[in-house]
C-alpha cells in the first residue's frame, strides 16, 4: 500500500519535473503535429513532396538565425539586430558578387562575424544593456543596407547566376541550403556542449556572479555568443540573396522576431540559463510550418505578423517563472 | 593630540571627496544643456539658414511628435522598463483614426469622437501590455516588441492595403494652423509636457516612479502596490503613443501604418540623451525635453546640410550608444544583461 503510494508520488514528481523543465518543448512538438494535421486536412498538398522541399528551404535561413540568437539568449541577453544584419549582408552580397566573384561569400560571412563582434564589444566593454546596444546597431545596419542599396531592391545580373546555382541543388526532397544550415547547427552544438566557452554561455545565464567567481572568462564568452549570432545572421543573409537572386534591403526585418519566437518555443528561457541548440530545430519547424501552412491555405499576409506576435507572447508566458515573488522583471 | 589631527584629516579628505562627487554629478546633470547650446552654436555656423524664424518654426513642428512620444517613454524608462510598442501601436492609432473621421474610403464621420475612441482603445492596449508584463513576469521590452508586431498587423488589416485619405477639415486646420507663431501640434505637445511635469513633480505617482526605478524591493516592502503603478505607467505611455499616432495622421493626411515607423527610436534617443538613465530612477521629463530638442536640432541640421535621411537613424543609434555608455560607466561591478 505504502509502496504503491510511493510509486504514485514518484510518478507525480516525474511529471512535475517534466512540467517545469520541458513543458514548452513538449507543447511545441504537440502543436507541430497538430498544425501539420490541421493544414493537411484543409489542403492535402501541404504534405506533398514539393511542399516539404519548400518548407525545408524556408527553414534554412530561419534556423541559422535562431541558432545564432539562441547563443545570446542563453546568456540572458538579447540580439535585436540579426534581422538588419541579414538584410545588410544580402545587399552586400548582391553588390559584391559581380566585382569579386565567389570570394564575396567569404567576405559577407566575415561581415556577419564582425557585426556580431561589434555587438558583443559594445555590450561587454561599454556596459551597454544588450537590448539597447543591438537596437542601435539594428538601426545602423538597416540604414547602411538602405543606403548602399539606394533604398530599393537590387537584382543580380545574369552573369553571376552560375555562382548562385548551388542554391537550387537538392538531394531528393532535401535542399542543399538546408543541409548547410544543419551543418552549422552541428558546429554550434559542438561549441555549446564541447568547448569551455560554449558551456560558459549557460553558466552566465544561470548566475553570472558565480560564474565570474569560479574564474570563467565572462567577457570572452559573451563576445563569442554575439559573434555566433552575427555569423548566423550573415549566412542567413547570403541564403536570402541566393534564393531570391536579389538583395532586398528589408528582407530580414521580420525574421528577428521570428527567430526569437522559434528559440523561445524550443524551450530557451529569456532570462537565460536554459536551452539546447539542437532543440531549436523544433521551434523553427513549427514557425516555418505555420508560415508555410498559412500560405498554402491562403491566409492574408498581414495575419502572419499578428500570429507571430501572439506566439511570442504565449511562448514566453508559458516559460516565465511566475511563482518567484522576489524576482524583479524590468 | 595626534589622533585628533588624524581624525580631522580624514574628515577633510572625506568632505573633499564628497565635494568632488557632487561636482561630477552636477556636471553630468547640466551636460545635456551644455550640449544643446554647443549644438545650436555649431549648427548656426555650419548650416546655412539654421538661424531663421522659418527654421525655428520647422524645428518646433518637427519636435512635436517626438516630444509627445518621449513624455510617455520617460516614465517607462524611469521605472527601469522600456516600451518598444510605439511603432505598431502608433501606426495602428493613425490608421484607425483615418478610417473613423471623414475620409475618402468609407462613410464614417465620427469627428472628434473617432479620435477619442482611438486614444482610449490604444490606452487599453497599453494597460493590457502592462498587465501581461506585471502578472506574467515577462520582460517589458519583449512584451511591447510583440505587441508592436501584432498591432502593426491589425493596422494594415484595418485598411486592407489601401490607405484612406483624410478629408476631415479639422485635421487640415490642425496641421497648418499656428497660434502666436507656434504650430498647433507643438502646442498639443507642450500641453502633454505640462501634464507629465505635474504628474512627475506634484503627485505621489511621480514619486513612486523614481523610487521603483531606484530600488524596487524597498518600495515593495513599504506596501506600495508596485504592479498598479507599473500598469499605470504603461497606460500613460500608450496614451502618449496614441496621441502621437493621431498627430502623425494629422500631419501626413493618410492613414498608413508607416506613421509609426521610426517614431520610437528618436524618442528613446531623446530620453537617453537628456540624461534619464536606462536602469531607472534618474532623470525626468525636463531632461527629456532637452533631449528632444537636441535630437530635433541634429536631425534638422543634417537635413539642412543635405545628408541622406537614411543616415539620420544611424546617427541616432551611435548617439544612444555613446550616451548610455557614458552614463553607466561608474558602476562597473553591476551585471548588465
Interface residues (C-beta under 8 A of the other chain):
Chain A: X75 X76 X77 X78 X80 X122 X123 X126 X127 X128 X129 X130 X131 X132 X133 X135 X136 X137 X138 X139 X140 X142 X143 X144 X146 X147 X151 X208 X209 X257 X260 X270 X271 X272 X300 X302 X303 X304 X305 X306 X308 X309 X310 X312 X313 X316 X317 X320 X321 X322 X324 X326 X327 X328 X329 X330
Chain B: X79 X80 X81 X82 X84 X132 X133 X135 X136 X137 X138 X139 X140 X141 X142 X143 X145 X146 X147 X148 X149 X150 X152 X153 X154 X156 X157 X161 X216 X217 X265 X268 X272 X278 X279 X280 X308 X310 X311 X312 X313 X314 X316 X317 X318 X320 X321 X324 X325 X328 X329 X332 X334 X335 X336 X337
